[in-house]
């Protein structure tokens, strides 16, 4: 297994309560070749001092600060601009990884020469209690498949920068991560799933994704304005997207 550097992209705003646990989950990785780029989006709490305290002890933890509040897409782009790794991973400032996440996923990518991978994950409550349902993932998803599904969770994604050009978020679409995945898959690259639960997604109260009507409006806008898909096909995709989201919600609430 090659010891390539992994750049971990972490936007942060208002998560002083969780950021230490997130950093600790990265420090605990069995794969030690990483840099954690935390972009402070002008957080109003004590987040900066928490991150800086870790950066002083471990130079792999790097604190960056936005000049002004710009949202997660712009914060991620600041981290991406400063990333030095061959691999790009994403981890939000309230989410967690299992210790073997990077080691298993990087090995999976190198063994199969994959450019884009994602894994299964589990949701946790704000206090850390785990929900019993595991979000399992398919072996592969294509561009058309992703238009119909929400199967890729950002905290599980790793991209090979040597195989994918211009890894950058596009602000203004609501789901900047979803737009990036679509843009990559649109080039003919497939995303490959490692069906192991390697990450913990914290379900926040009043999160962006919890507003279902707004979420569907954003997805429709991405289809029509960003991806330039005609109305008939957009209706087809959003019907499938909604159905898959409903099925996932039913499974989660069992």
N, C-alpha and C positions, 0 to 999 in steps of 0.2 A: 504493500500500500504506500503510495507516494504521500509525503508530508507537505502538501500544498496548503498555503494560507487561506483561511476562510474569513471573509469580512462580513460581520454581522451588523445588519442595518436596523437601528432602533430609534424611531421617533419617540419623543417623550413630552407629555404635557399633563400636569396635574396628577402625576402618579407617584408622588413621594412615598405614599403608603405601600406601594408594591415594588418599586424599582430595585430595592436591595435584594429581594427574593429573586427577581428576574436575573440580576447580575450574578448572584450566587449559583443559579442553575447553569449559567454559562461557565463560570469558573470550575464547576464540578464536572465538566465534560471530560470524558476519557480521551478525546482527541484534543491535544493541547495547542494545536497550531491555528490560532484564531486571533482576531482583533475585534473588539466590540465597540462600534461607533455609535455613541448615544448623542442624538441631536436634540438639544433642549429647545423646544419651540416657545421660548419665553414663558416657561411655566411659572405661575404665581406663587407656588409653594416652595418648600425647602429642597426640591429635587436636586438642584445644582450642587449643593454641599454634600449630599449623599453620594452622588456619582463621583465627585472630585475626591472624596475620601477613599473610594475604591481605586481610582486612577492613580493616586499617590502610592498605593500599595502594590498595584499590578499594572505595569505599563501597557498591557494588552487592552485595558479598558481606557477608552479615549472619550473625553468630553468635548462636545462641539455645541455652539450656541447660535441660534438664528438671530439675525439683526432685529427682526420683528416677527411677530406671530404670523405664520403663513399656512398652517394646517399640515397634516401628516405627509402629504405628497411632497411638499417643499422641504420638510424636515428630512424625509427619506432621501431626497435628491442631494441634500448637503452631505449626508453620510456617504452616499454613492460617489460623490465627487472626491471624497477623501479616502475611498476604499483602495487598498493595495493588494487584496487577495485575488487568487485565481478563481475562487468560488465566492458567490454572493448568497448569504442567507438572510432571512428576515425574521425578526422577533420583536413584537411590540412590548412596551415597557411595563405591562401588567401580566404578560404571559410567561410560561415556563417551559423548559425542555427537560426531558429525562437525561440522565448523565451520558448515555451511550448514543444520543441522537446524532451528533455530528459524525462519530466514528462509523456507525452503521450506514448512514446515508452517503457519506463520501465514498466508503468502500463499495456500496451499491452502484454509485455513479462511475467509479473508475473501472470496476469489473465489467460493466456493460457499455462503457463509453457513452453515457447519457449526458445531455446538456441541461435538462430541466427535470427535476424530480420533486416529489411531494410525498407526505406520509399520512398515515392515520393519526388521529388525535382524540383527546377526551376533553370534555368541558368540565370546568370547576366553578363553584359559586365564588362570590366575592371574598368570602372568608377562607376559601381554599378547599372546601368539601367537594369531593368528586361526584359528578353525576355518573350513574352506572353505565350509560350508553356510550359505546365507542364509535366514533365516526370512521368507519372503514372506507377505503378508497379502491378504485379499480386499478388494474395494472397499467392502463394507458388511457390518455384522453387527448383528442385532437381538437382542432379549432372549432369545427362544427359541434363536437361533443360539449365543449365548454360553453358555447352559446346557449346550450340547453340545461346547464347544470351549475351548481355552486360547489363542486366537489373539491376544489383546491383551496385550502386554508393557508393564508399568508404565513403564519408562524411555522409552517412545515416546509416551505419552499427553499430549495437551493438551486442556483443557476451557475453554470460554468461560463465565466466571462470570456474565456478563450474561444468559445463556440457561439456566443450570442453577442451581437453588436448592439451598442447603445442601450445599455440597461439603465433606464431612467423613467421616473414617474411623470405622468402628464396631469397637472392639477386641473380642477374644474369639472370633473366628471362624477364626483361622489365616490365611486369605487375606483380609485387610482390604481390599486393593485390588480383588479380584474381587467382593467384596460391594458395593463402591461402584459399580463398572461395572454390575452387575446392577440396582442401585437406580435408576441414571440411565436405563438402557435400558427399565426397567419402566414409566417414565412415557410412553413412546412415542417418545423420542429415539433415533435410530439412530447407531451409531458408524461413521465413514467412514475407510477405510484409504488411506494414501498409500503405494503399493507401491515405495518407494525405501529402500535400506539407509542409514539416517541415525543409527544408534546401535550401541553395542557393549556387550553384556551379559557381564559377567565371571562365569564359572562357578567358584564357590567350592567348596572341599572341604567335604563334610558340610553342604551348604546345606539349608535347610528343604525346598525343592522336590525334593531328591534322594531323600528318603524317600517312595517311591511309595505304600506301604500307608497311611502316615499322611496323605499328601496326599489320597488317595481318601476316607479317613474324614472329613477336613475338608470336602471337597466335598459328600459325602452329608449331613453335618450342616447345611451351608448350605442345601441343597435342602429338607430336612425341617423344620428348626427356624427358620431365618432367612427363607427364601422361602415357607415354608408349602405346599410342593408335596406332593401325595399320594404314597403309596408306589409306585403303579404308574408314574406319570409320572417320579418320581425315579429308578426303576430304568431307565426308558427313557433318561433324560438321562445318567445316569452310565455306562451302556453305551456310548453315543455318545462321551461325554467320554473314557472309557478308550481306545476305539478310535482316536480322533483323536490322543490323546497317544502311543499306540503307533506310529501312522503317522509322526508327527513325529520320534519317537526313531529309527525305522528310517531315515528320510531323513537325519537328522543324522549317523548312524553309517556312512553309505555311504562 
